[in-house]
Amino acid sequence: MTFAELKRRLPPRTLAFLAVGALIAGGFMAIFIVPDYRQCKVLAAENEGLRATLEVRRQMVPVVESLKKARASLPEVEGMAGKERLPLAEVGQLASVMDGMAVPLGLRLTQVSPDPSSVTRDGLVAVRLVLLGEPDKFRDFLLALGRYAPLAKIESVVTHVGHDGREYRVKCWLAVSSAG
């Protein structure tokens, strides 16, 4: 049956109701079904990404377990840091103290800058260090810095290759006392 035959057999009022019904059905699909279908596609893609991430995590479980076992077998190290406070009068001599740690290890200390505005209520002061040298020697410097009694914590270590070689920027916090 063609459209012309259908148009001839049905009354105009029925055709109008069919057209309005088709418009309503099309509007309903455009407003409710099509956006949900698109959202379903987005969620399906996100679900696939999450499944891939989950699979990678499953594959990494043996590695994580072996790292936990290795960490458990490491000996405990008692920190010396923070047990003593640096007298405030000696903060100006930090350059010579840090240089005394760096030079024997083969590093060059280029900057030591305590930040007086960073002093906390707990008596901590931020100190920024800039060193030049080899990575192995810098690691040894960090170990020596860790044994420095006034050290409270190392906040950040940043490294990059500069024109003079590998440069290390360290921000650490030292415990200071107002006495002395």
C-alpha positions as CSV (number, residue, x, y, z in Angstrom):
1,M,0.0,0.0,0.0
2,T,1.4,3.4,-1.0
3,F,1.1,6.7,0.8
4,A,-1.3,7.9,-1.8
5,E,-3.6,5.0,-1.3
6,L,-3.4,5.3,2.5
7,K,-4.2,9.0,2.2
8,R,-7.2,8.2,0.0
9,R,-8.6,5.5,2.4
10,L,-8.1,7.3,5.7
11,P,-10.0,10.5,6.7
12,P,-8.0,13.7,7.1
13,R,-8.7,13.8,10.8
14,T,-7.0,10.4,11.3
15,L,-4.1,11.4,9.2
16,A,-3.7,14.5,11.4
17,F,-3.8,12.4,14.6
18,L,-1.1,10.1,13.0
19,A,1.1,13.0,12.1
20,V,0.7,14.6,15.6
21,G,1.4,11.2,17.2
22,A,4.5,10.7,15.0
23,L,5.7,14.2,16.1
24,I,5.1,13.4,19.7
25,A,6.9,10.1,19.4
26,G,9.9,11.8,17.6
27,G,10.0,14.5,20.2
28,F,10.0,12.0,23.0
29,M,12.8,10.1,21.4
30,A,14.8,13.3,20.8
31,I,14.3,14.5,24.4
32,F,14.5,11.3,26.5
33,I,15.9,8.3,24.6
34,V,18.7,9.8,22.4
35,P,20.5,11.6,25.3
36,D,20.3,8.5,27.4
37,Y,21.7,6.4,24.6
38,R,24.6,8.8,24.2
39,Q,25.2,8.8,27.9
40,C,25.2,5.0,27.8
41,K,27.9,5.0,25.2
42,V,30.0,7.4,27.3
43,L,29.6,5.2,30.4
44,A,30.4,2.1,28.4
45,A,33.7,3.6,27.2
46,E,34.5,4.7,30.8
47,N,33.6,1.2,32.0
48,E,36.1,-0.2,29.5
49,G,38.8,2.1,30.7
50,L,38.1,1.2,34.3
51,R,38.2,-2.5,33.4
52,A,41.6,-2.0,31.8
53,T,42.9,-0.2,34.9
54,L,41.6,-3.0,37.1
55,E,43.3,-5.5,34.9
56,V,46.6,-3.7,35.2
57,R,46.2,-3.5,39.0
58,R,45.5,-7.3,39.1
59,Q,48.7,-7.9,37.2
60,M,50.6,-5.7,39.6
61,V,49.5,-7.5,42.7
62,P,52.5,-9.9,42.8
63,V,54.8,-7.0,42.4
64,V,53.2,-5.1,45.3
65,E,53.3,-8.2,47.4
66,S,57.0,-8.7,46.7
67,L,57.7,-5.0,47.6
68,K,55.8,-5.4,50.8
69,K,57.9,-8.5,51.7
70,A,61.1,-6.6,50.8
71,R,60.1,-3.6,52.9
72,A,59.3,-5.9,55.9
73,S,62.7,-7.5,55.6
74,L,64.5,-4.1,55.7
75,P,66.0,-3.2,59.1
76,E,64.5,-0.4,61.1
77,V,66.6,2.8,61.1
78,E,66.3,5.2,64.0
79,G,66.4,8.7,62.9
80,M,68.7,11.2,64.5
81,A,66.9,14.1,63.0
82,G,65.1,16.6,65.3
83,K,66.7,15.5,68.5
84,E,68.8,18.6,68.9
85,R,67.9,22.2,68.2
86,L,70.2,24.6,66.4
87,P,70.9,27.8,68.4
88,L,69.4,30.7,66.6
89,A,72.8,32.5,66.6
90,E,74.3,29.6,64.6
91,V,71.8,29.9,61.7
92,G,74.2,32.3,60.0
93,Q,76.8,29.6,59.9
94,L,74.7,27.1,58.1
95,A,76.6,27.7,54.9
96,S,79.8,26.4,56.4
97,V,78.1,23.5,58.1
98,M,76.3,22.4,54.9
99,D,79.5,23.0,52.9
100,G,81.3,20.8,55.4
101,M,78.9,18.0,54.6
102,A,78.9,18.5,50.8
103,V,82.6,19.1,49.9
104,P,84.0,15.8,51.3
105,L,81.4,14.0,49.2
106,G,82.5,15.8,46.0
107,L,79.5,18.2,45.8
108,R,79.6,21.9,45.3
109,L,77.2,23.9,47.5
110,T,76.1,27.0,45.6
111,Q,73.3,28.4,47.8
112,V,72.1,28.1,51.4
113,S,69.2,30.4,52.3
114,P,67.4,30.1,55.6
115,D,64.0,31.8,55.3
116,P,63.4,33.8,58.5
117,S,59.7,34.4,57.6
118,S,59.1,30.7,57.7
119,V,59.8,30.2,61.4
120,T,56.9,28.2,62.9
121,R,55.6,28.1,66.4
122,D,57.4,24.8,66.9
123,G,60.7,26.5,66.2
124,L,61.3,25.2,62.7
125,V,62.9,27.2,60.0
126,A,62.9,26.4,56.2
127,V,66.3,26.3,54.6
128,R,66.8,26.0,50.8
129,L,70.0,24.4,49.5
130,V,71.3,24.3,46.0
131,L,74.1,21.8,45.2
132,L,75.9,20.7,42.0
133,G,77.4,17.2,41.5
134,E,76.8,13.5,40.7
135,P,73.6,11.7,41.7
136,D,75.5,9.1,43.8
137,K,77.3,11.7,45.7
138,F,74.0,13.7,46.2
139,R,72.4,10.5,47.7
140,D,75.3,10.3,50.1
141,F,74.7,14.0,51.0
142,L,71.1,13.3,51.7
143,L,72.1,10.5,54.0
144,A,74.5,12.8,55.8
145,L,71.8,15.5,56.0
146,G,69.5,12.9,57.6
147,R,72.1,12.4,60.3
148,Y,72.3,16.1,61.0
149,A,70.6,16.5,64.4
150,P,68.6,19.7,63.9
151,L,67.0,18.4,60.7
152,A,63.2,18.0,61.3
153,K,62.2,17.0,57.8
154,I,63.1,17.3,54.1
155,E,60.1,18.8,52.3
156,S,61.2,18.6,48.7
157,V,64.1,17.6,46.4
158,V,64.1,18.8,42.8
159,T,66.8,18.0,40.3
160,H,67.5,19.2,36.8
161,V,70.4,19.4,34.4
162,G,71.8,23.0,34.3
163,H,74.7,24.5,32.4
164,D,77.1,23.6,35.2
165,G,75.9,20.0,35.5
166,R,73.2,18.3,37.6
167,E,71.7,20.7,40.0
168,Y,69.8,19.7,43.2
169,R,67.4,21.9,45.1
170,V,66.5,20.8,48.6
171,K,64.0,22.4,50.9
172,C,64.4,21.2,54.5
173,W,63.2,22.3,57.9
174,L,65.6,22.6,60.8
175,A,64.7,22.9,64.5
176,V,66.0,26.1,66.0
177,S,66.0,27.4,69.5
178,S,66.0,31.0,70.6
179,A,68.6,30.4,73.3
180,G,72.2,30.5,72.5
